[in-house]
């Protein structure tokens, strides 16, 4: 009898320990890949960083799924873009009846916002792609670290320290590429982008996008629009066209064939695996592509 009682007690204790997590740490939701990298670098092992949507989805046209709503209910806080790139998050929060209850960190709260430049139809729309810029990303890292520290004061000093270290790495990377082009003469550099998501990156280098080809994100130009676009970028004297990594649409090849303008690739930084180092890898690839284009423009000018 005593043996059975002891067995029941031990079994009960085992079940309780199995049901409870070994370490009760906060769950911090993120809506975009860059924010995963930012938050992971800031919190380390003191919190779990939880992407709201899976790796293979495009956040621009994503519609919330039942599992996203359930996931919201398990979070202690969520880091959001909040200026047009993650509307699915707010829909999920509302569907989970968490509006006004789940703490939100608006990463862009302290960022100076700019419109999408170069729209051939003249539209003025706030550009939500702040994370492609080193300067704007550093500002977001500081905002996230500060507000996480306010929510979890026991780790506030660690978060500030980690945020500063991460921001310093980003600044050093930018300085490396700025040095590469420091001796270039002032160039009349004109570029077109397939997608209006890179203004903040170009702004870091004192440049501006001359033309944006897509009439809206993910909207392919019709044949008549494409003909007008080709005429317009010829008229504008565009030096290079930047398209997305692995961009599949044939109309980019058509533009190249009709104009002879070189095509280069940039990353939108919102796809692939969620990893701490993912943002820095993608940022470096973008900086490499942009500075290569500037060096090529100088070479072409000297050759001409």
DARAKA-V458755 format. One record per helix or strand. SS is the DSSP state (A for helix, B for strand). FROM is the first residue (numbers start at 0). LEN is the number of residues. If there is no record, write none. Layout:
ss={SS;SS}
from={FROM;FROM}
len={LEN;LEN}
//
This chain:
ss={A;B;A;B;A;A;B;A;B;B;B;B;A;A;A;B;A;B;B;B;A;B;A;B;A}
from={1;25;32;46;58;65;76;86;102;114;118;125;129;133;152;190;198;210;215;218;222;239;249;261;277}
len={18;5;11;5;3;7;4;9;4;1;1;1;3;18;28;3;6;2;1;1;13;5;10;5;26}
//
